[in-house]
Amino acid sequence: MDNQDLFGQMERMEEQFALACADMSSLKAKFVQLLEENKRLTIENQQLRKLLKKDAPQEISDRPGKEVPAVGEGYDNLARLYHEGFHICNVYYGHLRMEGDCLFCLSFLNK
């Protein structure tokens, strides 16, 4: 092999490597999207199960009146979502937190 062949082979390998990196980046983005969707669906499933359990005993009892939601229930739900790894700030709401704490979310929780 002479120098031209080596250089040509090296260029082809570099092109293949660039394509592999692009494929890896797109797979990573799809993976993050699937993780977020999975987490969202898991939480939604848990909430639906809680609602089913909560509604079943109410149908049996003959108590008149409506249940008043507990004070701070919304705040508790947001805090729970944040601790489960989701953003609750208006910038990234609903996205999975990948790198530690979010200052926007923390400032929102501390209001």
Backbone torsions as a table, in degrees:
resi	resn	phi	psi	omega
1	MET	NA	134.0	176.0
2	ASP	-97.4	179.9	-174.6
3	ASN	-63.6	-36.0	-179.8
4	GLN	-64.4	-42.0	179.0
5	ASP	-64.8	-42.1	178.2
6	LEU	-62.4	-43.9	-179.6
7	PHE	-64.7	-42.3	178.0
8	GLY	-62.9	-43.5	178.2
9	GLN	-63.5	-39.2	179.0
10	MET	-65.4	-39.2	177.4
11	GLU	-64.9	-41.9	178.0
12	ARG	-62.7	-41.4	178.1
13	MET	-64.7	-38.1	178.7
14	GLU	-64.8	-40.7	177.5
15	GLU	-64.1	-43.2	178.5
16	GLN	-64.0	-38.8	178.5
17	PHE	-65.1	-41.2	178.2
18	ALA	-62.9	-41.2	177.2
19	LEU	-64.4	-40.6	179.2
20	ALA	-65.4	-38.2	177.5
21	CYS	-65.3	-40.9	178.4
22	ALA	-64.5	-41.6	177.2
23	ASP	-63.3	-40.5	179.6
24	MET	-64.7	-40.4	178.6
25	SER	-63.8	-42.7	179.8
26	SER	-68.4	-36.9	176.5
27	LEU	-65.9	-38.2	179.0
28	LYS	-64.2	-44.1	178.9
29	ALA	-62.6	-41.4	178.6
30	LYS	-66.1	-38.5	179.3
31	PHE	-63.1	-44.2	178.0
32	VAL	-62.1	-42.8	178.7
33	GLN	-61.1	-42.5	179.1
34	LEU	-67.7	-38.1	176.9
35	LEU	-63.0	-43.4	178.8
36	GLU	-63.0	-43.8	179.7
37	GLU	-64.6	-40.9	179.4
38	ASN	-62.3	-45.5	179.9
39	LYS	-63.8	-42.3	179.7
40	ARG	-62.7	-43.9	-179.7
41	LEU	-68.3	-35.5	176.9
42	THR	-63.3	-45.0	179.2
43	ILE	-65.5	-42.8	178.9
44	GLU	-61.7	-40.6	178.3
45	ASN	-62.7	-44.0	178.3
46	GLN	-62.2	-42.4	-180.0
47	GLN	-64.5	-40.8	178.6
48	LEU	-65.2	-38.5	177.0
49	ARG	-64.3	-40.8	177.7
50	LYS	-62.9	-41.6	179.2
51	LEU	-63.6	-40.4	178.4
52	LEU	-63.8	-42.4	179.6
53	LYS	-67.5	-37.7	-177.8
54	LYS	-71.6	-36.9	-177.9
55	ASP	-77.6	-29.5	-176.4
56	ALA	-61.9	-49.8	-179.9
57	PRO	-67.4	-28.5	-179.9
58	GLN	-66.9	-33.5	179.4
59	GLU	-67.5	-32.5	-178.5
60	ILE	-75.1	-42.9	-177.3
61	SER	-75.3	149.1	-178.8
62	ASP	-105.2	34.2	-179.9
63	ARG	-76.9	126.9	175.0
64	PRO	-79.7	158.6	176.3
65	GLY	104.6	166.7	-179.4
66	LYS	-105.6	153.9	175.5
67	GLU	-82.0	133.5	177.6
68	VAL	-93.3	125.5	179.9
69	PRO	-63.0	146.6	-179.0
70	ALA	-65.2	145.3	178.4
71	VAL	-67.3	133.5	179.3
72	GLY	84.4	9.9	-178.4
73	GLU	-65.5	-38.7	177.9
74	GLY	-63.4	-43.3	177.9
75	TYR	-61.8	-43.1	179.5
76	ASP	-61.7	-40.2	178.8
77	ASN	-64.7	-42.3	178.0
78	LEU	-65.0	-41.5	178.5
79	ALA	-63.4	-40.2	178.4
80	ARG	-63.6	-44.4	178.4
81	LEU	-60.3	-42.2	179.9
82	TYR	-62.9	-43.9	-179.0
83	HIS	-71.2	-18.8	175.2
84	GLU	-84.3	-4.4	173.2
85	GLY	108.5	16.8	-179.7
86	PHE	-111.3	151.3	173.6
87	HIS	-75.8	141.4	174.9
88	ILE	-120.1	2.5	179.4
89	CYS	-80.3	162.8	-178.6
90	ASN	-72.5	-12.9	-178.9
91	VAL	-78.5	-46.5	-175.3
92	TYR	-125.9	27.8	-172.1
93	TYR	-48.5	127.4	175.4
94	GLY	88.1	-13.2	179.3
95	HIS	-80.7	151.4	179.2
96	LEU	-70.3	131.9	176.1
97	ARG	-78.9	120.8	-176.8
98	MET	-98.4	-30.9	-173.0
99	GLU	-125.3	84.6	172.3
100	GLY	63.1	-150.4	-176.0
101	ASP	-82.6	152.4	177.3
102	CYS	-108.0	125.2	-178.2
103	LEU	-65.0	-34.7	178.1
104	PHE	-63.5	-45.8	180.0
105	CYS	-64.2	-43.5	-178.7
106	LEU	-64.2	-39.0	178.8
107	SER	-67.5	-34.0	177.6
108	PHE	-66.7	-41.3	179.5
109	LEU	-68.6	-30.9	-177.1
110	ASN	-84.2	0.0	179.7
111	LYS	-68.6	NA	NA
